[in-house]
Amino acid sequence: MVRKTFLKFRNSEDNLVRVLRNSVWLFTGNGVTAVLSFFYLAILTRTLGPEGFGKFVLIFSAVQMISAFLRFQTWQTIVHFGVRYVLEQDPQKFSALAFFGIALETTGALIGCILAWLIIPVIGNYFDWGVEFIGITQIYAVIMLLCVKSSALGILRAHDRFRDGALADAMIPIGRMIGASFVLFYGPSVTAFLGAWVGAEILSAVVFWILVYRHARIRRSALHGKQISNIVSENPGIGKFFTSTALMEMVAAMREHLVVLMIGFLIDPRSAGLFRLAAQLSNAINRIADMFARPLFTELSRIHAGGDLKEFRRLFYRSLRLSLLSGVGVIIVLVVIGKRLISLMAGPEFVDAYPLLVILGAATGMGMIGLGLDPLLQASGKAHLSLIIRISALALILLSVYFLVPVFGAVGAALALLGAALATLLVLLLTAFGEIGKMKRR
């Protein structure tokens, strides 16, 4: 039944075309993010200066680090195990799966609130933030953690509602831009910008759940312990898959934010701010990679659910060629326009971030070349392999940062990320082609 429904669905539209179509919706959201981030980062950097921006960055990174541990990303689990129920037109079982994801995400967020309340004073005392400012940061962290939306994202994507997900995601840059404009008018400060960022997260979360309520077939009758436990027993490996993908999201966030905190600890807030600015600009490019990888994962999950391994391999090879061209293009663009971009956006005080941007841009390019590799492993039920690779890369980064930063400063941290990106790409390629080889033998 599943295979017949799936093959009918597949034959009506080319799989890569569907990936690209959904990527266009994500590009709309990410395009808005990239453009607006240029402006709100300009407001941040030009009003706070390198020192103030560095302080803001350290607070933001500390909260993101705590969120990475316990704000569980459940969207991949809902997509991977939920597309079968969508194809079978079984909203009752899909709803039980959705409530399973929501319960996990909410539990993690509540535990994270407690952890944030305890850890932030320790970090704040090290950087001399003061009692009042530590209290503000604690409130900021709690609100950020309570803005749960990963399950909503998974529900929408499982129903092929990428347009709705892109709209809700776009609320973050729109909210930040509106908030930053008000802050600029009424008086810039680190505290005021934190408030603007919180408001943007709340707006995005609210829009996500409104769209789920309007467009997804979620039945409250499925909110029953027995039905949810049946979903778990009916999908062997769901716990392992959730743990692997959630940990991989955590590792990705740690790679980005822990390095910033280490630079702040080992050097100073100004250096952390310069590094974060370069990372933000290269991440704007990385969002382009993400807009392709996420619908690719969804499409690969659909194909794998239908059992068409030949089409699975075909889509993988086509996406790999496309991502190779994209990755090389990103590196060239950042080398050519990076310095002008920094000067135009943040001013001459931040031009020292250009070497960091070039190196981090090269690392981003490496990530774009391999953007189809993680989705392949996840969609084929081998998410744990990707997790092992990512954890190994993180360990390599932290070890390299510890030894390189005292010698080369923030440039050493960027070199550590580049080396790890290259090593990760090579290992992922070998692993992915190994999995493809196994499929050919089936």
RAFEN-V494629 format. One record per residue. N is the residue number from 1. RES is the residue in one letter. PHI is phi in radians with two decimals (999 if undefined). PSI is psi in whole degrees, -180 to 180 (NA if undefined). NEAR is the number of other C-alpha atoms within 10 Angstrom. Layout:
# RAFEN-V494629
N,RES,PHI,PSI,NEAR
N,RES,PHI,PSI,NEAR
This chain:
# RAFEN-V494629
1,M,999,-48,8
2,V,-1.09,-45,15
3,R,-1.16,-41,16
4,K,-1.10,-47,12
5,T,-1.05,-43,14
6,F,-1.14,-45,19
7,L,-1.12,-36,14
8,K,-1.10,-43,10
9,F,-1.13,-42,14
10,R,-1.18,-41,18
11,N,-1.22,-18,9
12,S,-1.34,-15,8
13,E,-2.79,135,10
14,D,-1.06,137,11
15,N,-1.13,-43,21
16,L,-1.15,-35,18
17,V,-1.07,-41,10
18,R,-1.16,-39,16
19,V,-1.05,-46,22
20,L,-1.17,-37,17
21,R,-1.09,-47,16
22,N,-1.18,-31,24
23,S,-1.13,-33,25
24,V,-1.09,-41,19
25,W,-1.12,-41,20
26,L,-1.19,-35,27
27,F,-1.10,-37,22
28,T,-1.03,-49,16
29,G,-1.16,-46,25
30,N,-1.24,-30,25
31,G,-1.12,-43,19
32,V,-1.06,-43,19
33,T,-1.06,-47,21
34,A,-1.08,-44,20
35,V,-1.20,-49,12
36,L,-1.19,-33,20
37,S,-1.12,-32,20
38,F,-1.04,-42,20
39,F,-1.37,-44,18
40,Y,-1.28,-28,21
41,L,-1.20,-34,20
42,A,-1.09,-43,18
43,I,-1.11,-45,21
44,L,-1.03,-54,22
45,T,-1.20,-41,24
46,R,-1.30,-27,18
47,T,-1.58,-35,18
48,L,-1.57,-26,18
49,G,1.31,172,17
50,P,-1.00,-42,22
51,E,-1.21,-48,17
52,G,-1.14,-41,19
53,F,-1.12,-39,24
54,G,-1.06,-41,26
55,K,-1.12,-44,21
56,F,-1.05,-44,22
57,V,-1.10,-42,25
58,L,-1.12,-40,28
59,I,-1.14,-48,23
60,F,-1.03,-45,19
61,S,-1.17,-38,22
62,A,-1.08,-44,23
63,V,-1.17,-41,23
64,Q,-1.13,-35,21
65,M,-1.09,-46,22
66,I,-1.12,-41,23
67,S,-1.08,-37,25
68,A,-1.06,-33,23
69,F,-1.30,-36,20
70,L,-2.29,-3,23
71,R,-1.59,84,30
72,F,-1.08,136,28
73,Q,-1.58,109,27
74,T,-1.85,-3,28
75,W,-1.11,-38,26
76,Q,-1.11,-39,28
77,T,-1.12,-43,24
78,I,-1.14,-41,28
79,V,-1.18,-50,29
80,H,-1.09,-43,26
81,F,-1.66,-14,23
82,G,-1.59,-24,29
83,V,-1.07,-31,24
84,R,-1.08,-43,23
85,Y,-1.22,-33,17
86,V,-1.15,-44,19
87,L,-1.14,-35,21
88,E,-1.41,-5,17
89,Q,0.98,53,14
90,D,-2.10,79,13
91,P,-1.12,-26,18
92,Q,-1.13,-47,18
93,K,-1.23,-38,22
94,F,-1.10,-40,28
95,S,-1.10,-40,26
96,A,-1.09,-40,27
97,L,-1.13,-42,30
98,A,-1.09,-44,28
99,F,-1.15,-32,23
100,F,-1.07,-46,24
101,G,-1.14,-42,25
102,I,-1.10,-42,22
103,A,-1.09,-44,14
104,L,-1.10,-46,17
105,E,-1.14,-43,22
106,T,-1.18,-41,20
107,T,-1.06,-46,13
108,G,-1.06,-40,20
109,A,-1.12,-42,25
110,L,-1.15,-42,16
111,I,-1.14,-38,14
112,G,-1.08,-36,24
113,C,-1.06,-44,22
114,I,-1.13,-45,12
115,L,-1.09,-43,17
116,A,-1.09,-41,23
117,W,-1.09,-30,17
118,L,-1.53,-34,12
119,I,-1.49,-36,14
120,I,-1.01,-41,19
121,P,-1.03,-33,20
122,V,-1.14,-47,11
123,I,-1.15,-43,17
124,G,-1.08,-39,19
125,N,-1.13,-36,12
126,Y,-1.12,-40,10
127,F,-1.65,9,15
128,D,1.00,51,11
129,W,-1.36,-25,16
130,G,1.61,154,12
131,V,-1.09,-46,12
132,E,-1.11,-44,8
133,F,-1.22,-34,14
134,I,-1.09,-41,20
135,G,-1.08,-42,16
136,I,-1.10,-42,13
137,T,-1.14,-37,24
138,Q,-1.09,-44,21
139,I,-1.10,-42,15
140,Y,-1.00,-45,21
141,A,-1.13,-43,26
142,V,-1.10,-46,21
143,I,-1.11,-43,16
144,M,-1.03,-42,22
145,L,-1.17,-34,24
146,L,-1.35,-10,20
147,C,-1.43,70,18
148,V,-1.37,134,25
149,K,-2.70,-2,27
150,S,-1.09,-41,20
151,S,-1.11,-39,30
152,A,-1.08,-42,27
153,L,-1.07,-44,28
154,G,-1.10,-41,27
155,I,-1.07,-45,32
156,L,-1.16,-42,24
157,R,-1.26,-34,25
158,A,-1.09,-29,29
159,H,-1.62,12,16
160,D,1.11,31,19
161,R,-1.73,58,19
162,F,-1.16,-31,23
163,R,-1.06,-43,20
164,D,-1.18,-41,21
165,G,-1.08,-39,24
166,A,-1.13,-39,23
167,L,-1.09,-47,20
168,A,-1.15,-41,23
169,D,-1.07,-37,24
170,A,-1.16,-17,23
171,M,-1.14,-26,24
172,I,-1.16,-55,25
173,P,-1.13,-34,25
174,I,-1.13,-46,19
175,G,-1.11,-40,21
176,R,-1.13,-40,26
177,M,-1.15,-44,23
178,I,-1.11,-46,18
179,G,-1.11,-44,22
180,A,-1.11,-35,25
181,S,-1.15,-42,18
182,F,-1.11,-42,15
183,V,-1.09,-42,21
184,L,-1.05,-38,17
185,F,-1.33,-41,9
186,Y,-1.63,-14,10
187,G,2.33,105,11
188,P,-1.19,139,17
189,S,-2.82,160,16
190,V,-1.06,-42,19
191,T,-1.08,-43,14
192,A,-1.12,-41,16
193,F,-1.17,-36,23
194,L,-1.05,-42,20
195,G,-1.07,-40,18
196,A,-1.12,-41,19
197,W,-1.18,-37,21
198,V,-1.10,-45,21
199,G,-1.01,-39,20
200,A,-1.14,-40,21
201,E,-1.13,-42,23
202,I,-1.09,-45,20
203,L,-1.03,-46,18
204,S,-1.10,-46,23
205,A,-1.08,-43,21
206,V,-1.09,-45,15
207,V,-1.12,-41,20
208,F,-0.96,-51,26
209,W,-1.31,-28,20
210,I,-1.11,-43,12
211,L,-1.18,-37,18
212,V,-1.09,-44,20
213,Y,-1.07,-37,12
214,R,-1.41,-35,9
215,H,-2.05,-20,14
216,A,-1.72,144,18
217,R,-1.54,76,18
218,I,-1.80,123,21
219,R,-1.81,126,15
220,R,-1.15,-22,11
221,S,-1.14,-18,10
222,A,-1.41,-7,20
223,L,-1.39,72,17
224,H,-2.46,133,13
225,G,-0.95,-40,12
226,K,-1.19,-42,11
227,Q,-1.15,-40,19
228,I,-1.16,-41,21
229,S,-1.16,-32,13
230,N,-1.12,-37,14
231,I,-1.08,-42,20
232,V,-1.12,-45,16
233,S,-1.26,-28,12
234,E,-1.32,-21,10
235,N,-2.07,81,11
236,P,-1.07,137,10
237,G,1.63,-1,13
238,I,-1.15,-37,18
239,G,-1.15,-42,12
240,K,-1.14,-42,14
241,F,-1.13,-47,22
242,F,-1.05,-46,23
243,T,-1.06,-43,18
244,S,-1.14,-48,21
245,T,-1.23,-38,22
246,A,-1.13,-42,23
247,L,-1.16,-34,22
248,M,-1.19,-40,23
249,E,-1.09,-39,19
250,M,-1.12,-43,22
251,V,-1.10,-41,23
252,A,-1.08,-43,17
253,A,-1.17,-39,19
254,M,-1.11,-40,23
255,R,-1.03,-39,20
256,E,-1.37,-46,19
257,H,-1.64,-31,23
258,L,-1.16,-36,20
259,V,-1.09,-41,26
260,V,-1.06,-45,28
261,L,-1.11,-39,24
262,M,-1.12,-39,19
263,I,-1.11,-41,26
264,G,-1.09,-40,22
265,F,-1.24,-45,15
266,L,-1.43,-27,17
267,I,-2.08,-93,15
268,D,-2.88,167,17
269,P,-1.04,-35,24
270,R,-1.04,-46,21
271,S,-1.12,-38,22
272,A,-1.10,-39,28
273,G,-1.14,-44,27
274,L,-1.07,-43,27
275,F,-1.11,-44,29
276,R,-1.11,-39,27
277,L,-1.07,-47,25
278,A,-1.07,-41,25
279,A,-1.14,-39,25
280,Q,-1.09,-44,19
281,L,-1.17,-41,21
282,S,-1.23,-31,25
283,N,-1.20,-28,19
284,A,-1.05,-37,18
285,I,-1.27,-38,23
286,N,-1.09,-27,22
287,R,-1.12,-29,20
288,I,-1.13,-41,19
289,A,-1.10,-42,24
290,D,-1.12,-35,20
291,M,-1.17,-23,23
292,F,-1.59,-39,23
293,A,-1.16,-39,24
294,R,-1.21,-48,22
295,P,-1.18,-28,26
296,L,-1.10,-43,27
297,F,-1.06,-44,24
298,T,-1.08,-44,24
299,E,-1.19,-41,27
300,L,-1.09,-37,29
301,S,-1.12,-40,27
302,R,-1.07,-46,27
303,I,-1.15,-43,25
304,H,-1.13,-37,20
305,A,-1.12,-32,21
306,G,-1.45,-12,21
307,G,1.41,11,15
308,D,-1.55,85,15
309,L,-1.23,-29,18
310,K,-1.11,-45,13
311,E,-1.21,-33,15
312,F,-1.01,-49,23
313,R,-1.16,-40,19
314,R,-1.07,-45,12
315,L,-1.14,-38,21
316,F,-1.07,-48,19
317,Y,-1.12,-40,14
318,R,-1.14,-42,12
319,S,-1.19,-33,21
320,L,-1.14,-41,17
321,R,-1.12,-41,13
322,L,-1.14,-42,14
323,S,-1.22,-31,22
324,L,-1.10,-46,17
325,L,-1.11,-41,13
326,S,-1.13,-44,17
327,G,-1.08,-45,24
328,V,-1.12,-40,16
329,G,-1.08,-39,13
330,V,-1.07,-46,20
331,I,-1.05,-44,21
332,I,-1.11,-45,15
333,V,-1.08,-45,13
334,L,-1.18,-35,23
335,V,-1.14,-40,16
336,V,-1.31,-46,11
337,I,-1.91,-1,12
338,G,-1.00,-46,23
339,K,-1.14,-44,19
340,R,-1.11,-38,14
341,L,-1.09,-46,16
342,I,-1.11,-46,23
343,S,-1.09,-42,16
344,L,-1.16,-41,14
345,M,-1.41,-53,17
346,A,-1.79,-19,22
347,G,1.74,170,15
348,P,-1.09,-22,13
349,E,-1.13,-19,14
350,F,-1.91,8,23
351,V,-1.10,-24,20
352,D,-1.06,-12,16
353,A,-1.40,-8,23
354,Y,-1.06,-49,23
355,P,-1.01,-36,18
356,L,-1.13,-41,25
357,L,-1.11,-42,29
358,V,-1.09,-46,24
359,I,-1.18,-46,26
360,L,-1.18,-32,29
361,G,-1.12,-39,29
362,A,-1.12,-40,27
363,A,-1.12,-39,25
364,T,-1.11,-41,28
365,G,-1.04,-41,30
366,M,-1.07,-41,27
367,G,-1.13,-37,23
368,M,-1.19,-36,30
369,I,-1.05,-37,22
370,G,-1.76,22,26
371,L,-1.16,-22,26
372,G,-1.53,-4,30
373,L,-1.37,-46,24
374,D,-1.06,-47,23
375,P,-1.01,-36,26
376,L,-1.09,-48,27
377,L,-1.14,-40,22
378,Q,-1.17,-46,24
379,A,-1.18,-27,25
380,S,-1.58,10,21
381,G,1.39,18,17
382,K,-1.97,36,18
383,A,-1.06,-27,21
384,H,-1.15,-30,19
385,L,-1.15,-44,16
386,S,-1.10,-38,24
387,L,-1.12,-45,22
388,I,-1.04,-42,14
389,I,-1.11,-44,17
390,R,-1.18,-39,23
391,I,-1.14,-41,17
392,S,-1.09,-41,15
393,A,-1.13,-41,23
394,L,-1.10,-43,24
395,A,-1.05,-40,14
396,L,-1.11,-41,16
397,I,-1.10,-50,22
398,L,-1.11,-40,20
399,L,-1.14,-43,12
400,S,-1.17,-41,19
401,V,-1.05,-44,26
402,Y,-1.02,-39,17
403,F,-1.58,-31,13
404,L,-1.51,-34,18
405,V,-1.07,-44,20
406,P,-1.05,-24,14
407,V,-1.65,-46,11
408,F,-1.92,0,13
409,G,1.24,-148,15
410,A,-1.11,-28,28
411,V,-1.06,-36,21
412,G,-1.06,-39,21
413,A,-1.15,-40,27
414,A,-1.12,-41,30
415,L,-1.11,-36,22
416,A,-1.08,-42,27
417,L,-1.16,-39,27
418,L,-1.13,-46,22
419,G,-1.06,-42,18
420,A,-1.18,-37,23
421,A,-1.11,-42,23
422,L,-1.14,-46,19
423,A,-1.10,-41,16
424,T,-1.11,-43,21
425,L,-1.04,-46,20
426,L,-1.10,-45,13
427,V,-1.20,-40,12
428,L,-1.10,-41,22
429,L,-1.05,-47,16
430,L,-1.08,-43,12
431,T,-1.17,-45,17
432,A,-1.11,-45,22
433,F,-1.17,-30,15
434,G,-1.11,-42,11
435,E,-1.16,-40,16
436,I,-1.10,-40,19
437,G,-1.06,-39,12
438,K,-1.13,-38,10
439,M,-1.13,-37,14
440,K,-1.12,-29,10
441,R,-1.48,-8,6
442,R,-1.37,NA,6
